[in-house]
Amino acid sequence: DKGVEVFGWEARKARSGQRRGPKVRGIGVAVGPHGSGSVGWDSIMTIRPDGKLYVQSGVGNLGTHSVFDLARVAADVLAMPWDKVEIIWGNTGKHLPNTCLSVGSQTTHAMTRANHAGAMDAKRKLQEIAAMDLGGSPDDYELANERVYRRGSPGRGLSYAQAAKRAIDLGGRFDGHVVPDDINQITKTSAAALVGLGLMGVAKDTYPRDGNTFSFVIGFAEVEVDVETGKVTLVDYLSVGDVGKVVNPRSLTAQLNGGSCLGIAHALCQKWVIDPQYGVTLARRFHYNKPLTILDIPNHLQATALDLPDPETPVGARGVGEPPVGAGYGAVLNAIADAIGVDAFRRAPVTADIVLMSLEHGRRMHEPLRAHL
C-alpha cells in the first residue's frame, strides 16, 4: 500500500503499454523475502572508572556501519551518551564475544538482541550496587545523565565512574570474575581477559522467538523498451522495506538501493555464458558480462521503509541485506513483460537480442532456462 502511494502506481498503470514512437513503457512489482535474523549470541561490555562504556563488537565490518550501529542498543539501555561509548572491534584478539557471521541478513536482528541482553545485565548490576551502597531495592533505582540514582531523588545516587570502581572492589560477577554458565566458551575466554576493568555486562541472548525471522522488500519498477533497438531503460524504481525498526536511516537506504541494484543487474545485463561441453566460463570480461553502472539506473533510486518494530525482539529490528535483490530482479522483469508481452522471454538477463528476436517473430525464440548452477 505504501509503495503504491509513493510510486504513483495507478498513474503509471494508466500509461503502461502505450507506444510513443518506437518506445513503450511497462510497470512491474515483486516481493523479495529472505531470512533476516538468528538468535542465541553473546555480548560483553564494561563501564570503566573513566565513566565510559566499552562495547566489544564481534560484528564483521562490511561497510554497512553494523559493527558500530548495533552497539547503540547498549548505549540506549544504559542511557549513555554516544560520545562516551568506545567500540572495540577487529579481531578475536581484542576479546570479542561469540557473534554470528555477517551473512544471511542476520546481523542486525541477532546482535541488537545480544547487546540488549548484555546491557540489561549491566543495568541490573548498576542498580544492585546502588542499592547496596544507598539502601532500598535495586528496582528503586533508574539510569539517566550517566548516573544510577534513586527514583524521585536524583541527588541520591552514583555516577557510572563511581559504580565502576565499586564493581571492581566487589569483584565476583560485578567485574567479570564470575560469568553466566550459558555463554559460549569464546565469550568466557574474552571475559576472562577483561576481568577487573570495571562493571561488566555479559550475557547470552535468551529472548524468546516463535519460528524463523524474515524481512520483506517490495520493488516497484517502470521501464521503457525501444522496440527498434531492443534497449531496455529503467525509468524509475522504488523499494519499500518491511524490515522492523529502522536502526540507521542512511544505512537502510544504502542497503535497499544497493541490494536492488544487484537484482536489477541480474535482470538487465549480467549474463553468464558457459561452454556446454567443457563447462568453461566464456563471459570472463566486463565487455562480455556487463556489470551495472550508474548510467543504467534512474537519476535517483527511491527507497523507504515501514518502520514497524518486530514484536519478537526487544529492539524490534531485523536484517535487510538480501531481500532487496529479489525485489529488484522480479520488478524489472515484470515491467519488461508488461511492456512487450508476458511470453517474450523465459530467461535473464533480458538483453537487446532477446527483445528484438521476440518482437521480430511475434513469439519467444529461446528455450526456458531450466537450470542455473
PyMOL commands that set and color helices and strands:
alter all, ss='L'
color gray80, all
select helices_A, chain A and resi 2-7+9-15+66-69+72-77+82-84+92-94+107-134+138-140+160-170+185-193+249-268+294-296+323-340+352-361
alter helices_A, ss='H'
color red, helices_A
select strands_A, chain A and resi 19-20+23-35+42-47+53-56+85-88+141-144+147-150+153-159+199-204+214-226+232-242+302-305
alter strands_A, ss='S'
color yellow, strands_A
deselect
rebuild
show_as cartoon
